[in-house]
Amino acid sequence: DIVMTQSPDSLAVSLGERATITCRASQTLLFSSINRNYLAWYQQKPGQPPKRLIYWASTRQAGVPDRFSGSGSGTDFTLTITGLQAEDVALYFCQQYRDVPSTFGQGTKLELK
Amino acid sequence: QVQLVQSGAEVKKPGSSVKVSCKASGGSFNSHDLSWLRQAPGQRLEWMGGIIPTFTRIQYAQKFQDRLLLTADTSANMAYMELSSLTSEDTAVYFCARGDYSDFRNSFDPWGQGTLVTVSS
């Protein structure tokens, strides 16, 4: 199975500042024939299901604020939140869907500084 | 917009089985992957398996191959997850989630609200 490793495990950022979370895959997530990376990012708040923010590594889900952006290719990916808002405090995790079974990162807890 | 609504919390004895349902409203999942995932305390999300009802395709994660049964009722827009031979390690929140495509390599949106399954003697 593809192993997904996020860093950091937790992160404290001030309101209005930038938060950066990285995700590394043990194998490439790039499907070269279609030039797509099979990587998604989710946000999860306590007692709620995960909410998809980004898919294909950089495509923002409809309705997700544009302060959330995804980048990267191959094995290394980044989720960036620019201009942190209080409502962004949550758990964030990445998912690879290049291979079955799909696997997830361990999660990054984002808090306010 | 499709919404997924799951059945309520369950408390089960070790060795027993649990069956969780997932109903789609505002649309269907019949030609999509409807996957089941779980989130145990302190553990990362885990994909258990998926079903594509229209094509009668089912894929199980190897870990659950021997004790997981996924079914669907396309006429009722319902999917079911049955897990047998429960142990305390199966205590988790179980989610259904719809994939974008009719294969098993998907990211997921939307998700059900989750069903807490507690296994305790």
Interface residues (C-beta under 8 A of the other chain):
Chain A: Y38 A40 Q48 P49 P50 K51 R52 Y55 Q61 F93 Q95 Y97 R98 D99 V100 P101 S102 T103 F104 G105 Q106 G107
Chain B: S35 R44 L45 E46 W47 Q59 A61 Q62 F95 A97 D100 F104 R105 N106 S107 F108 D109 W111 G112 Q113 G114
